[in-house]
Amino acid sequence: MVLLLVFLVTVLLVNYQISRSAIVEQAQNSLERLASQVSSNVALESRALDQHVEMIRNSIELSEYMFIVVSIGSSPEPLQTLFSRKFGWLPVGHAMAISRKGKQLLPEKRKDFSAVIRDKIDFTTPTRSSFFILHHDVIHIVSVAPVYYQKEFLGNFILVRDLDKEWMTQVARESGGHLFLVNRSELVWTTRKQLQPGSSFSVTDGMIMAGSEKYRAQPIILDEGAKGLLLWFGLDEYKLTNALAKNGYLLLGGVLAGSLAILFSGFLMLRNFRSPLRNLLHKMQQVESGDFPRIEKLPFSDEISQLNNRFSEMVQSLESQQKEIETKNEQLAEQASTDVLTGLFNRRHLYDLFPKLLSESRRNNKQLVVILADLDKFKNINDRYGHLLGDECLRHFSHIMQMCCRSSDFIFRMGGEEFLILSIGDYEGGMVLAEKIRKSLESSPLDHKSGLVNLTVSIGVGAAPEGAAPDTLNEVLADVDRALYEAKARGRNRVAAVTSG
């Protein structure tokens, strides 16, 4: 009896410990993947800002106007008008043009912010630079490009992207975690509404203690010049372990119930239950090895039947709990690879899937077509109708893409209102699919209680070049992104293809 009792308790406890380790490991892997995704989003914002400021600096017409204002002393109004006409569409928080003498040439309502930017720039040795600053509890990505005209230094063009509370809230909602903005070990702001700025904040062995709450955390490094400015991504430890604790109590209850059942019937088993007992021990060994055998219940005519039936119930309960743990693991894996709002694949899963699809396209002597789509003037929709309707628009567009695409095509939400499609076929087929999506969206406005909301989309189409390596996704995305911006620049609601060179 004692050996049987110890065996049962050991099997259940070992199974519990293995399940607990699996859940904790899965949670940590999910945290690292999600934190990496947030870091990638910040890096993409910075790279996009650098591309935009380079595009402005390379505008010859804008440089000529700036030369007239700075060197000749003309009014800056023509420069402001030209900049607004050519680059007013850029999705940035601030656009500045500061002369070599520190004069602001473009209108800027927040003069204090303009002064902070000027203090960060070295006008004596003009260089191309990017950096992060914290101003009024908001992280700003700043990209600076010196402007020359006939080798004469005129000043700097500056673009600023705000990683504000709205951006942080959106990232937290999409990832299922929380962001903590910390400046020199002080909590500045967090997406966790229950915590207030200035709350106690400490980090030990990858765990954050914020107030009375505990989170598994990963740092989002901004840059070396941030001087103590850190962004942390965390997952609520309570949510991650709550299900585990619940299962633990059920397992302990099962151990207690099983122990009582064994003690009650053990003495009677010593008489003549040898053969049935051996069969039962065999079933226990199967449970120990990870199997859950089906045990038929016996009529309650004797003690061994009762023990058999009790053990059958325990095995069923253990199997049910194991399935529940596996379901939660699958949910964690799905959260790491899908977008919560639209149900499409997310950007992280794109990096896992791209090499496989690239290999498959080569085996079939076809091209891997890449289609990048961006809803036109989506910010205006959010500003006019609110973010709830904006979310409906994103789901509406996602549904249209799913209707237009084949079952073998893969659709990803890249972030915000930007989507990407990977399709194995040929370049011409990709252009046809992109045009089909564009027309379908244009002819299918969203029917909302506020009225019909007309939506259009700009699309860039490209393909992975022949001989492309599996790790060249970023280069392919950069090419298609340029085609998308070409479609935007040509008036939106159109399809543009990647051109050579």
C-alpha positions, -999 to 999 in steps of 0.1 A, spaced: 0 0 0 28 24 9 47 18 -23 15 22 -44 7 54 -26 42 68 -31 41 58 -68 8 76 -75 19 108 -57 52 107 -76 36 103 -110 12 132 -104 39 155 -90 64 147 -117 37 153 -144 28 186 -127 65 197 -125 70 189 -162 38 208 -172 49 238 -151 84 239 -167 68 237 -201 44 266 -194 72 288 -179 95 281 -208 68 288 -233 59 321 -215 96 332 -215 100 324 -253 68 343 -260 81 373 -240 114 373 -260 96 370 -293 71 398 -285 99 421 -271 119 415 -303 88 424 -323 84 457 -304 122 464 -309 118 458 -346 88 482 -347 109 509 -331 138 502 -355 115 503 -385 101 537 -374 136 550 -371 147 537 -405 115 550 -422 122 585 -407 158 583 -420 145 575 -455 121 604 -454 146 630 -443 171 618 -470 143 622 -496 138 658 -484 175 666 -484 179 652 -519 152 676 -533 172 701 -554 143 725 -557 139 726 -519 177 732 -515 175 761 -539 147 777 -520 166 773 -488 197 789 -503 176 819 -513 162 822 -478 195 816 -459 221 833 -481 201 860 -498 178 868 -469 144 863 -487 112 855 -468 108 819 -458 72 817 -469 79 803 -504 101 776 -488 73 768 -464 47 766 -492 70 743 -513 77 720 -484 40 717 -475 31 709 -512 58 683 -517 62 667 -483 32 676 -463 20 641 -467 48 626 -446 35 606 -416 57 625 -390 50 644 -358 72 674 -365 91 687 -396 117 714 -391 142 734 -411 168 752 -390 193 775 -407 230 774 -399 224 804 -376 198 785 -356 167 802 -372 135 781 -376 125 783 -413 93 761 -411 64 770 -388 66 751 -354 39 757 -328 59 742 -299 88 766 -296 102 749 -265 105 716 -284 122 734 -313 147 748 -288 154 713 -274 161 700 -308 185 729 -316 204 722 -284 210 686 -295 225 695 -330 261 706 -336 260 733 -363 298 737 -364 304 702 -378 272 693 -396 267 655 -398 239 631 -406 225 618 -373 196 601 -356 188 600 -319 161 596 -293 150 622 -268 124 624 -240 103 656 -239 71 660 -219 69 623 -211 70 614 -248 98 596 -267 108 613 -299 128 598 -327 148 626 -343 165 623 -378 188 652 -389 202 657 -424 225 687 -432 216 706 -464 242 719 -488 238 740 -520 269 741 -542 290 729 -513 277 757 -490 262 745 -457 227 760 -453 213 743 -423 195 711 -413 163 694 -422 148 676 -392 120 651 -390 105 639 -357 84 608 -351 65 607 -317 64 574 -299 36 588 -278 11 573 -254 -12 564 -282 16 545 -300 26 527 -268 -10 518 -261 -15 504 -296 17 483 -294 7 470 -260 -28 461 -273 -14 443 -303 12 423 -283 -9 415 -252 18 429 -228 26 463 -212 52 490 -219 71 508 -192 88 541 -200 117 546 -176 141 576 -173 171 571 -150 154 544 -130 121 564 -125 88 552 -140 77 580 -163 46 563 -179 31 529 -185 3 513 -204 -7 496 -172 -35 520 -160 -34 509 -124 2 522 -121 9 559 -117 40 578 -129 65 579 -101 55 545 -87 83 523 -73 101 505 -100 129 479 -99 143 452 -121 159 420 -108 168 389 -129 145 398 -158 115 405 -134 100 440 -129 85 450 -96 62 480 -104 42 491 -73 29 458 -59 27 441 -93 52 417 -109 61 413 -146 84 392 -167 103 418 -187 127 425 -216 143 459 -223 137 477 -256 171 494 -261 167 528 -279 203 540 -285 235 548 -267 227 585 -266 195 581 -247 213 585 -214 192 564 -191 161 564 -213 147 529 -214 116 512 -227 106 479 -210 82 453 -224 66 431 -198 40 403 -194 19 400 -163 33 373 -142 -1 367 -125 -19 360 -158 9 337 -170 8 315 -138 -28 318 -128 -38 288 -150 -8 269 -137 -18 275 -101 -54 264 -108 -42 232 -124 -18 226 -95 -47 228 -70 -67 203 -91 -37 180 -92 -32 182 -55 -69 175 -50 -65 145 -73 -35 133 -52 -55 137 -20 -86 119 -34 -64 91 -48 -45 87 -16 -77 84 4 -91 59 -20 -60 37 -19 -58 38 19 -95 28 22 -93 -1 -2 -57 -12 2 -62 -37 30 -89 -55 11 -67 -58 -20 -43 -82 -2 -67 -112 -4 -71 -123 -40 -67 -93 -63 -34 -102 -78 -42 -103 -114 -64 -72 -115 -39 -53 -95 -11 -62 -119 -32 -48 -147 -38 -17 -128 -1 -12 -121 5 -17 -158 -19 12 -165 -1 33 -139 32 27 -157 16 39 -189 5 71 -172 40 76 -159 54 73 -194 30 100 -206 1 79 -220 -34 81 -208 -50 46 -213 -87 42 -215 -98 23 -183 -132 7 -185 -153 11 -153 -163 -21 -135 -195 -29 -116 -192 -19 -79 -193 -55 -67 -160 -56 -49 -131 -34 -36 -109 -38 -67 -137 -26 -89 -140 5 -68 -102 12 -70 -103 6 -107 -131 31 -112 -115 57 -90 -82 54 -109 -101 57 -142 -116 90 -130 -82 102 -119 -67 94 -153 -95 111 -171 -91 142 -149 -53 141 -155 -58 138 -193 -83 166 -192 -59 189 -174 -31 179 -197 -52 189 -227 -60 222 -210 -23 229 -205 -17 220 -242 -45 243 -253 -30 272 -233 4 265 -249 -12 266 -283 -29 299 -274 4 313 -264 20 302 -297 -9 316 -317 -7 350 -299 30 351 -308 23 346 -346 -11 363 -352 -25 398 -351 -51 402 -323 -73 427 -342 -76 411 -376 -66 374 -370 -40 377 -398 -4 366 -394 18 392 -377 52 406 -387 72 382 -365 56 352 -383 66 368 -416 103 363 -408 97 326 -400 77 319 -431 96 339 -458 125 314 -461 101 284 -464 80 301 -491 112 312 -510 124 276 -511 90 264 -522 88 289 -550 122 278 -563 113 241 -562 83 249 -584 102 273 -607 80 302 -598 85 336 -582 77 347 -547 56 378 -552 55 404 -524 25 428 -522 27 457 -497 -6 476 -492 -13 507 -471 -47 523 -465 -49 559 -478 -54 587 -453 -62 563 -425 -52 588 -398 -79 611 -411 -105 583 -405 -92 578 -369 -93 615 -362 -128 620 -377 -146 588 -365 -125 575 -337 -102 544 -333 -131 520 -329 -143 527 -364 -106 526 -375 -104 491 -362 -135 482 -381 -119 496 -413 -88 474 -407 -110 443 -402 -131 453 -433 -99 456 -455 -86 423 -440 -118 405 -451 -116 419 -486 -79 407 -490 -89 372 -478 -118 372 -503 -94 382 -531 -65 360 -523 -61 322 -528 -60 298 -500 -23 293 -507 -15 330 -503 -3 343 -469 -16 377 -455 2 396 -428 -5 427 -408 27 446 -407 15 472 -382 -9 501 -382 -27 502 -416 0 484 -435 -5 449 -448 17 424 -468 9 394 -490 32 366 -500 21 347 -531 38 320 -551 32 326 -588 45 352 -612 50 389 -613 21 396 -636 -3 376 -614 8 397 -585 -1 429 -603 -35 414 -612 -41 404 -576 -31 439 -563 -54 456 -588 -82 433 -578 -78 442 -541 -76 479 -549 -108 478 -570 -126 456 -545 -119 480 -516 -128 511 -537 -162 496 -547 -170 482 -512 -173 511 -487 -177 502 -450 -214 504 -440 -214 521 -406 -240 537 -385 -223 570 -391 -228 564 -429 -208 548 -457 -170 551 -451 -151 551 -484 -117 535 -483 -89 534 -508 -55 517 -508 -21 523 -523 -1 491 -532 34 483 -541 42 451 -559 76 433 -561 92 399 -561 121 382 -544 149 384 -570 163 352 -585 190 338 -563 178 358 -532 191 344 -499 166 334 -472 178 364 -450 172 391 -477 136 398 -466 145 433 -454 160 442 -488 129 429 -506 106 448 -482 127 480 -488 122 476 -526 84 471 -523 82 499 -498 97 523 -523 71 512 -548 44 518 -523 56 553 -516 57 559 -554 20 549 -555 13 574 -526 33 601 -543 14 597 -576 -19 604 -559 -28 572 -539 -54 546 -548 -32 529 -573 -7 501 -578 30 507 -584 56 481 -593 92 478 -582 114 492 -609 150 481 -615 177 504 -601 
